[in-house]
Structures are given as structure tokens and as C-alpha cells.
């Protein structure tokens, strides 16, 4: 209970913050990252289509350590919202991308009745190298915004973590780099050329 008393005392302290300085979102710079899969679980879209989704945490490079990236894979279709084994949905781009993540992270793929759920659960804690890019997207209101996306998946050792040539000059010389807001990444990418040029 001593911690609880200490916590209550801390609650009375004033917190110095400036809400205007908090970015709406944080983007990773283009490059290769050592990701740990924090969570990968079965989910569904609002229309009931199978959509596994996950949270990845950056391990390296050190400048981005601890930052998160979220992934989702819409596999279901209108015809097969929760596709059975052997259906064409398991060959769509999202299913292939999910399989790349699982295979490159060394996750054991399991078949059978509960194999899909077991495979997703087994991915937790696994590492892989992910190549991250920045592209134009839209927010939930349809407004334009920049967003991260996964350009490639590699097993540990296949590639080394590090920022791309376009973003390497953006890191501070002391090796630390605070998270950048979407606006800051957009301005830096604009000064270097399009993110799609890489």
C-alpha cells in the first residue's frame, strides 16, 4: 500500500505540459527496423471480414527504439468474410503479406482447427526486419495525411536496421532522435524528394 500512498501524493503535483506541442500522430522515418511483434490477433472489419491486426515495437535502430507501428491484413471478402481453407482469399495480397511477416519472424505456422489462432499467438515476441516507407493516405474523415507502410519483410540477419539514405541525414548527430510528427516528416521528405523515389 506504500506505493498507493506515494501515487496519491504524486497526483497532487502539477504537470507541466503543452497540448499544442503534442503531434496528432508519429511517423517512423523510411528505413529498416528490427521489430518485435508485441501482438498479432484475429480481428474483423466493420462488415465482418477477417482482418488480423497487430502492434509492432521498434527494437533498433536505437533512435526509434520503443516506437510502435500497427499492421492489419484484410483477408476476408464479400463472398467469404471468414474464408475457409483453400479459398482464393488466402492468396490475396494481405494474406501473402501476413504470411511474409510470420515466416520472416520465424513464427511456426500451424494448421488444424485452432491453428490460425495458435499461429497468431505464437508470433508474440518474435523479431523480424521490416522495411518501412511513408506514403500519402487519408484519415478516417477522408482528409489527406502521410502514413507509414511496410515495404518488405526480412529475417534477422538478412538486412541490417538503419535509416534509408533519404532519412539518414535527418537523425541528430548525437544518435538520438525524438519522434517526429506527421507534419515534420512531411516537410523533411518534401525537402529530400518524394518517398516513392526510393
C-alpha positions as CSV (number, residue, x, y, z in Angstrom):
1,X,0.0,0.0,0.0
2,X,3.0,2.3,0.3
3,X,3.1,2.7,-3.5
4,X,-0.6,3.7,-3.5
5,X,0.1,6.5,-0.9
6,X,3.0,7.7,-2.9
7,X,0.9,7.7,-6.1
8,X,-1.8,9.8,-4.3
9,X,0.9,12.3,-3.3
10,X,2.1,12.5,-6.8
11,X,-1.4,13.1,-8.1
12,X,-1.4,16.5,-6.3
13,X,1.6,17.7,-8.2
14,X,1.1,20.0,-11.2
15,X,2.0,18.5,-14.6
16,X,3.8,20.9,-17.0
17,X,2.6,20.1,-20.5
18,X,1.6,21.9,-23.6
19,X,-1.2,20.2,-25.5
20,X,-0.4,22.2,-28.6
21,X,3.1,20.6,-28.8
22,X,1.7,17.0,-28.9
23,X,1.6,15.8,-32.6
24,X,-1.6,14.2,-33.9
25,X,0.5,11.2,-35.0
26,X,4.0,9.9,-35.0
27,X,5.7,8.5,-38.1
28,X,8.7,6.4,-38.5
29,X,11.3,7.6,-41.0
30,X,11.9,5.5,-44.1
31,X,14.3,2.7,-43.4
32,X,14.9,-0.8,-42.0
33,X,13.8,-1.6,-38.4
34,X,14.2,-4.5,-36.1
35,X,10.6,-5.0,-35.0
36,X,9.3,-7.2,-32.1
37,X,5.8,-8.4,-32.6
38,X,4.0,-7.3,-29.5
39,X,0.6,-8.6,-30.5
40,X,-0.9,-10.3,-33.5
41,X,-4.6,-11.3,-33.2
42,X,-7.6,-12.2,-35.2
43,X,-10.0,-9.3,-35.9
44,X,-12.8,-8.4,-38.2
45,X,-13.7,-5.3,-40.2
46,X,-16.9,-3.4,-39.5
47,X,-18.5,-5.5,-42.3
48,X,-17.3,-8.8,-40.7
49,X,-14.4,-9.6,-43.0
50,X,-11.4,-11.4,-41.4
51,X,-8.7,-8.9,-40.6
52,X,-5.8,-10.0,-38.4
53,X,-4.1,-6.9,-36.9
54,X,-1.0,-6.4,-34.8
55,X,1.2,-4.0,-33.0
56,X,4.9,-3.9,-33.7
57,X,7.5,-2.3,-31.4
58,X,10.9,-1.0,-32.7
59,X,13.9,-2.5,-31.2
60,X,16.5,-1.0,-33.5
61,X,17.8,1.5,-34.6
62,X,18.2,3.0,-31.2
63,X,16.9,6.4,-32.3
64,X,13.5,4.9,-32.8
65,X,13.5,2.3,-30.0
66,X,10.1,1.8,-28.4
67,X,8.1,3.4,-31.1
68,X,5.1,1.4,-32.4
69,X,3.7,0.6,-35.8
70,X,0.4,-1.1,-36.4
71,X,-0.4,-3.5,-39.2
72,X,-3.6,-5.1,-40.4
73,X,-4.4,-7.6,-43.1
74,X,-7.9,-7.7,-44.6
75,X,-8.2,-11.3,-45.9
76,X,-12.0,-11.8,-45.9
77,X,-14.1,-10.8,-48.9
78,X,-17.8,-10.1,-49.6
79,X,-18.2,-13.7,-50.8
80,X,-16.1,-15.3,-48.0
81,X,-16.0,-12.9,-45.0
82,X,-14.3,-15.6,-42.9
83,X,-12.7,-17.6,-45.7
84,X,-12.4,-21.4,-45.4
85,X,-9.1,-23.2,-46.1
86,X,-8.4,-23.4,-49.8
87,X,-10.5,-20.3,-50.8
88,X,-8.9,-17.7,-53.1
89,X,-8.9,-15.1,-50.3
90,X,-5.9,-16.9,-48.8
91,X,-3.9,-15.9,-51.9
92,X,-4.8,-12.2,-51.8
93,X,-2.1,-9.6,-51.2
94,X,-3.0,-9.1,-47.5
95,X,-2.8,-12.9,-46.8
96,X,0.6,-13.0,-48.6
97,X,1.9,-10.0,-46.6
98,X,0.8,-11.6,-43.3
99,X,2.5,-14.9,-44.3
100,X,5.7,-13.0,-45.1
101,X,5.6,-11.3,-41.6
102,X,5.0,-14.7,-39.9
103,X,7.7,-16.6,-41.9
104,X,10.4,-13.9,-41.7
105,X,9.8,-13.6,-37.9
106,X,10.4,-17.3,-37.5
107,X,6.9,-18.0,-36.3
108,X,5.9,-21.6,-36.6
109,X,2.8,-21.9,-38.9
110,X,0.2,-24.3,-37.5
111,X,-2.7,-25.9,-39.3
112,X,-5.8,-27.6,-38.0
113,X,-8.9,-26.5,-36.2
114,X,-7.2,-23.8,-34.0
115,X,-4.0,-23.5,-36.0
116,X,-4.7,-19.9,-37.2
117,X,-5.3,-18.6,-33.7
118,X,-2.3,-20.6,-32.3
119,X,0.0,-19.2,-35.1
120,X,-1.0,-15.6,-34.4
121,X,-0.4,-16.1,-30.6
122,X,3.0,-17.8,-31.3
123,X,4.1,-14.6,-33.2
124,X,4.2,-12.6,-29.9
125,X,7.8,-11.8,-29.0
126,X,9.2,-12.8,-32.4
127,X,11.5,-10.4,-34.3
128,X,12.0,-9.5,-38.0
129,X,13.4,-6.7,-40.1
130,X,10.8,-4.5,-41.6
131,X,11.4,-2.0,-44.4
132,X,9.2,1.0,-43.6
133,X,8.1,3.6,-46.1
134,X,6.0,6.8,-46.0
135,X,3.1,7.3,-48.4
136,X,0.1,9.5,-48.9
137,X,-3.1,8.3,-47.3
138,X,-6.3,9.6,-45.8
139,X,-7.6,9.8,-42.2
140,X,-11.0,8.5,-41.1
141,X,-12.6,11.7,-42.3
142,X,-11.1,11.4,-45.8
143,X,-8.5,14.2,-45.2
144,X,-5.1,13.6,-46.8
145,X,-2.2,12.6,-44.4
146,X,1.1,10.8,-44.5
147,X,1.3,7.3,-43.2
148,X,3.8,4.5,-42.7
149,X,3.5,1.3,-44.6
150,X,5.6,-1.9,-44.7
151,X,7.6,-2.2,-47.9
152,X,9.3,-5.5,-47.1
153,X,9.9,-8.3,-44.5
154,X,13.3,-9.9,-43.8
155,X,14.6,-12.4,-41.3
156,X,17.1,-11.2,-38.8
157,X,20.5,-11.1,-40.4
158,X,19.2,-10.7,-44.0
159,X,19.4,-6.9,-43.7
160,X,20.7,-4.6,-41.0
161,X,18.5,-2.0,-39.3
162,X,19.1,1.6,-40.3
163,X,17.5,4.6,-41.8
164,X,17.3,4.9,-45.6
165,X,19.7,7.2,-47.5
166,X,16.9,9.8,-47.7
167,X,16.3,9.9,-44.0
168,X,19.8,9.2,-42.6
169,X,20.6,12.9,-42.6
170,X,17.5,13.6,-40.6
171,X,18.9,11.9,-37.4
172,X,20.5,14.1,-34.8
173,X,24.3,13.8,-34.7
174,X,24.2,12.7,-31.1
175,X,22.4,9.5,-32.1
176,X,19.1,10.4,-30.5
177,X,16.0,11.4,-32.5
178,X,12.8,12.4,-30.9
179,X,9.6,11.1,-32.6
180,X,8.6,13.3,-35.5
181,X,5.1,14.5,-36.1
182,X,3.5,13.7,-39.4
183,X,4.0,17.4,-40.4
184,X,7.7,17.3,-39.6
185,X,8.2,14.1,-41.6
186,X,6.2,15.6,-44.5
187,X,8.4,18.7,-44.5
188,X,11.6,16.7,-44.3
189,X,10.6,14.3,-47.1
190,X,9.5,17.2,-49.3
191,X,12.9,18.8,-48.9
192,X,14.5,15.5,-50.0
193,X,12.1,14.5,-52.7
194,X,9.2,12.0,-52.8
195,X,9.3,9.0,-50.5
196,X,8.3,6.9,-53.5
197,X,11.6,7.7,-55.2
198,X,13.5,5.1,-53.1
